Amino acid sequence: MSKNSPYLITREQYKRIKKYDHAQMDSWIRNFAKNLNEDSNESNSKIMKEIENIHNLSILQALENTKGIGEKIRVNFLNNYNVALIEHTKIKSNDNN
């Protein structure tokens, strides 16, 4: 398959798939969908991690640029923020189970 091809499968794969019976086609579609889902989850995980990093850097910058917030308050806030994140992660994971 060339890099410029608009198709996801090659001509050879297409010819082979055309010959599938019902069970083979069902299996192929399930595997294809599973792979798409895994690729999507991996991609979403990377995107969410990038968003989290940007969010954390933005919080740090806002704290540093806010008059009246010194090092002691900033450290205290960040500790409380990390505890809250851990607690919410635990709650979310319990909701999914």
Secondary structure, DSSP 8 states (H G I E B T S, - for coil): --TT-S-SS-HHHHHHHHT--HHHHHHHHHHHHHHHHHHHHHHHHHHHHHHHHHHHHHHHHHHHHSTT--HHHHHHHHHHHHHHHHHHHHHHHHHH-
